Amino acid sequence: MTGNVQGGVRQAILADVPCIAAMRLVFIQQIKTLTSEKRAEVLESQTRMFKKGMQDGSMLFWVYEYDNNIVGSAGLLLRGTSGSAPDKAHGSARHAELFAVYTDSSFRRHGVGTALVKAALLEAQMRGLDKVTLQPTDDSIDLYRRFGFCGDSSHMSLKP
């Protein structure tokens, strides 16, 4: 596969949550070994958490579809906004955490992650959020720096 893939980003719906949670599990397994029992537990807890977040409005997700398959995802965890997750560390600041950004390994370096991050940041800007934070991986730091995120390998932030 060369260049950008022909597909597209759309906001996720509840029916997408099992696929988003499965991609999250793949990511988690890349950084730590899980028993089959633990994998099932993590998949169930991620699915439950993501569904609850979408239903209560504290989480928004986007997916990248290619050939009717979801090949990437990105999420925003809203903080300091109506219906958002509690945030004692930042008080009433209106911000979001960019998380669950994942691209299937076959589609990396083809613009999928860029398109997903762009969609999430556009939403943050439209909502007038003060800041977007994230915890990058070594492989993702350059992507986030291209968007203007500052920080180190443990924490980055951007004012949209």
KEKE-3310 file (N, C-alpha, C; in steps of 0.2 Angstrom, whole numbers, plus 5000, padded with zeros to 4 digits):
npx = (5004:5003:5005:4991:4977:4962:4948:4938:4935:4923:4911:4910:4898:4887:4887:4899:4908:4912:4922:4931:4935:4941:4952:4959:4962:4971:4982:4985:4990:5002:5010:5010:5010:4996:4985:4974:4962:4963:4963:4950:4943:4949:4944:4930:4929:4934:4925:4913:4916:4918:4906:4897:4903:4901:4887:4884:4890:4903:4913:4919:4921:4930:4931:4940:4936:4939:4935:4923:4927:4933:4948:4955:4955:4950:4949:4940:4941:4931:4933:4929:4918:4900:4892:4904:4919:4924:4936:4948:4961:4962:4952:4939:4943:4941:4944:4951:4956:4965:4964:4965:4969:4972:4979:4977:4990:4992:4989:4996:5006:4999:4991:4980:4980:4983:4972:4962:4966:4965:4951:4947:4953:4948:4935:4937:4941:4929:4921:4927:4937:4949:4961:4970:4976:4987:4994:5008:5015:5031:5031:5022:5024:5030:5020:5010:5018:5018:5005:5007:5007:5015:5028:5034:5039:5030:5019:5009:5003:4991:4985:4970)
npy = (4994:5011:5029:5039:5031:5027:5031:5035:5047:5046:5051:5041:5028:5020:5007:5005:5003:4990:4987:4998:4996:4983:4987:4995:4985:4978:4987:4988:4976:4976:4983:4976:4960:4949:4937:4925:4926:4938:4946:4945:4951:4964:4968:4968:4977:4989:4990:4992:5004:5013:5013:5018:5031:5037:5037:5045:5057:5061:5056:5056:5048:5044:5036:5028:5022:5009:5001:4997:4993:4996:5004:5012:5022:5036:5045:5057:5063:5072:5085:5095:5101:5102:5087:5080:5070:5069:5081:5084:5089:5099:5108:5119:5121:5120:5106:5093:5076:5068:5052:5034:5033:5024:5015:5002:4990:4988:4999:5010:5025:5030:5041:5039:5040:5054:5059:5056:5062:5075:5076:5075:5086:5096:5096:5099:5112:5117:5116:5125:5122:5124:5117:5103:5087:5073:5057:5052:5038:5032:5030:5039:5052:5061:5063:5070:5081:5087:5093:5103:5100:5101:5095:5081:5063:5058:5066:5077:5093:5104:5120:5122)
npz = (5000:4996:4998:5004:5010:5002:5010:5024:5037:5051:5063:5077:5081:5093:5089:5085:5095:5100:5091:5092:5105:5104:5096:5105:5114:5106:5106:5119:5122:5115:5123:5135:5142:5141:5149:5142:5149:5156:5144:5139:5150:5150:5137:5139:5149:5143:5133:5140:5147:5136:5129:5140:5141:5129:5129:5140:5136:5139:5132:5115:5099:5084:5069:5056:5041:5029:5015:5020:5033:5049:5052:5060:5075:5086:5101:5111:5128:5137:5148:5162:5156:5153:5158:5157:5161:5178:5185:5195:5195:5185:5188:5184:5171:5153:5145:5135:5134:5122:5116:5114:5101:5087:5074:5063:5060:5046:5040:5044:5042:5031:5032:5040:5054:5055:5049:5058:5070:5066:5064:5078:5084:5077:5082:5096:5094:5089:5100:5108:5117:5130:5130:5124:5129:5130:5131:5124:5113:5109:5095:5091:5094:5084:5075:5083:5086:5074:5074:5082:5096:5112:5123:5132:5131:5140:5142:5133:5126:5119:5114:5106)
capx = (5000:5007:5001:4985:4972:4955:4943:4936:4934:4917:4910:4908:4891:4888:4888:4907:4912:4916:4928:4936:4938:4946:4958:4962:4965:4977:4987:4987:4994:5008:5014:5010:5007:4989:4983:4967:4957:4964:4961:4943:4941:4950:4940:4924:4929:4934:4918:4908:4918:4917:4898:4895:4906:4897:4880:4884:4893:4909:4918:4918:4925:4930:4933:4942:4933:4942:4932:4918:4931:4936:4955:4958:4950:4953:4944:4941:4938:4930:4934:4927:4912:4894:4892:4911:4922:4927:4943:4950:4967:4961:4947:4934:4946:4937:4949:4950:4961:4965:4966:4963:4971:4975:4978:4978:4997:4993:4987:5000:5010:4995:4987:4974:4981:4983:4965:4958:4968:4963:4944:4946:4955:4942:4929:4939:4941:4922:4918:4930:4941:4955:4967:4970:4982:4988:5000:5010:5019:5037:5030:5017:5027:5031:5013:5007:5022:5016:4999:5008:5008:5022:5029:5039:5036:5025:5013:5009:4997:4990:4979:4968)
capy = (5000:5017:5035:5039:5026:5030:5029:5041:5047:5048:5051:5034:5027:5015:5000:5004:5003:4984:4987:5002:4992:4978:4990:4997:4979:4976:4992:4987:4969:4978:4986:4972:4953:4948:4931:4925:4928:4946:4950:4945:4956:4971:4970:4969:4984:4994:4991:4995:5011:5017:5014:5023:5038:5039:5038:5051:5063:5062:5053:5056:5044:5045:5030:5028:5016:5008:4995:4995:4990:5001:5002:5016:5026:5041:5048:5063:5062:5079:5087:5102:5103:5099:5080:5077:5066:5073:5082:5088:5092:5105:5112:5121:5122:5116:5103:5086:5071:5064:5045:5028:5034:5018:5013:4995:4990:4987:5005:5015:5029:5032:5047:5037:5043:5061:5061:5055:5067:5081:5077:5076:5093:5101:5095:5102:5119:5120:5116:5131:5119:5128:5113:5095:5084:5066:5053:5048:5033:5034:5030:5044:5059:5065:5064:5075:5087:5090:5096:5108:5098:5102:5091:5075:5057:5056:5070:5083:5097:5109:5124:5122)
capz = (5000:4995:4999:5008:5008:5001:5015:5027:5045:5053:5070:5079:5084:5098:5086:5083:5101:5101:5086:5095:5111:5101:5093:5111:5117:5102:5108:5126:5121:5112:5128:5140:5140:5145:5149:5139:5154:5157:5138:5139:5155:5147:5132:5142:5153:5138:5129:5144:5148:5130:5128:5145:5139:5123:5131:5144:5132:5141:5127:5108:5095:5077:5066:5049:5037:5023:5012:5025:5039:5053:5053:5065:5079:5090:5105:5116:5134:5139:5155:5164:5152:5155:5156:5156:5167:5184:5184:5200:5194:5181:5191:5179:5164:5148:5140:5133:5133:5116:5118:5110:5094:5085:5067:5061:5057:5039:5037:5046:5038:5025:5033:5044:5061:5054:5048:5065:5075:5063:5066:5085:5086:5075:5087:5101:5092:5088:5107:5112:5123:5131:5130:5123:5132:5128:5133:5117:5113:5106:5088:5089:5096:5078:5073:5088:5086:5068:5075:5087:5103:5115:5129:5131:5129:5145:5142:5128:5126:5114:5114:5099)
cpx = (5004:5002:4996:4980:4966:4950:4941:4935:4926:4916:4908:4901:4892:4889:4895:4911:4915:4922:4933:4939:4943:4952:4962:4965:4972:4983:4989:4992:5001:5013:5014:5007:5001:4988:4976:4962:4957:4962:4954:4940:4943:4945:4933:4924:4930:4928:4913:4909:4916:4910:4896:4897:4902:4890:4879:4887:4900:4915:4915:4923:4924:4933:4935:4940:4937:4939:4927:4921:4933:4943:4958:4953:4954:4947:4945:4938:4937:4930:4932:4922:4906:4894:4899:4913:4924:4934:4945:4956:4967:4955:4941:4937:4942:4943:4947:4956:4960:4968:4963:4964:4975:4974:4980:4985:4997:4991:4991:5004:5006:4990:4981:4974:4980:4975:4961:4960:4965:4955:4943:4948:4951:4936:4931:4939:4934:4919:4922:4934:4947:4962:4966:4976:4982:4994:5003:5014:5025:5035:5025:5019:5027:5024:5010:5011:5020:5009:5001:5008:5015:5022:5034:5035:5031:5019:5014:5003:4997:4984:4976:4966)
cpy = (5006:5023:5034:5034:5030:5027:5035:5041:5049:5048:5044:5034:5021:5008:4999:5003:4996:4984:4992:4999:4987:4981:4992:4991:4977:4981:4990:4980:4971:4981:4981:4965:4952:4940:4931:4928:4936:4949:4950:4951:4963:4973:4971:4976:4990:4996:4994:5003:5016:5018:5019:5030:5041:5041:5044:5058:5065:5060:5054:5052:5045:5038:5031:5021:5016:5001:4992:4991:4996:4999:5007:5020:5031:5044:5054:5062:5069:5080:5094:5105:5099:5092:5077:5073:5071:5075:5087:5092:5098:5110:5113:5122:5117:5113:5096:5082:5067:5057:5040:5029:5028:5017:5006:4995:4990:4994:5011:5018:5030:5037:5045:5041:5051:5063:5061:5060:5074:5082:5078:5083:5098:5101:5099:5110:5121:5120:5122:5128:5123:5124:5106:5092:5076:5063:5049:5042:5035:5034:5036:5051:5063:5067:5070:5082:5091:5095:5102:5106:5099:5097:5086:5069:5054:5060:5076:5087:5102:5113:5125:5129)
cpz = (5000:4996:5004:5005:5007:5006:5018:5034:5046:5060:5072:5082:5089:5095:5085:5089:5102:5097:5089:5101:5109:5099:5100:5114:5113:5105:5115:5126:5118:5117:5134:5139:5145:5144:5145:5143:5155:5150:5138:5144:5153:5142:5134:5145:5148:5135:5134:5146:5142:5129:5133:5143:5134:5125:5135:5141:5134:5136:5120:5104:5088:5075:5059:5046:5031:5020:5017:5031:5043:5054:5057:5069:5083:5095:5109:5122:5137:5146:5156:5160:5155:5153:5155:5162:5172:5183:5189:5199:5190:5183:5185:5172:5159:5144:5139:5133:5127:5118:5113:5103:5092:5078:5066:5058:5050:5036:5040:5041:5031:5027:5038:5051:5060:5053:5054:5070:5073:5065:5073:5087:5083:5079:5093:5100:5092:5095:5111:5118:5124:5130:5128:5125:5129:5131:5127:5118:5109:5098:5086:5091:5090:5075:5077:5087:5079:5069:5080:5094:5106:5121:5128:5130:5134:5144:5137:5128:5121:5115:5107:5097)
residu = (MET:THR:GLY:ASN:VAL:GLN:GLY:GLY:VAL:ARG:GLN:ALA:ILE:LEU:ALA:ASP:VAL:PRO:CYS:ILE:ALA:ALA:MET:ARG:LEU:VAL:PHE:ILE:GLN:GLN:ILE:LYS:THR:LEU:THR:SER:GLU:LYS:ARG:ALA:GLU:VAL:LEU:GLU:SER:GLN:THR:ARG:MET:PHE:LYS:LYS:GLY:MET:GLN:ASP:GLY:SER:MET:LEU:PHE:TRP:VAL:TYR:GLU:TYR:ASP:ASN:ASN:ILE:VAL:GLY:SER:ALA:GLY:LEU:LEU:LEU:ARG:GLY:THR:SER:GLY:SER:ALA:PRO:ASP:LYS:ALA:HIS:GLY:SER:ALA:ARG:HIS:ALA:GLU:LEU:PHE:ALA:VAL:TYR:THR:ASP:SER:SER:PHE:ARG:ARG:HIS:GLY:VAL:GLY:THR:ALA:LEU:VAL:LYS:ALA:ALA:LEU:LEU:GLU:ALA:GLN:MET:ARG:GLY:LEU:ASP:LYS:VAL:THR:LEU:GLN:PRO:THR:ASP:ASP:SER:ILE:ASP:LEU:TYR:ARG:ARG:PHE:GLY:PHE:CYS:GLY:ASP:SER:SER:HIS:MET:SER:LEU:LYS:PRO)
# end
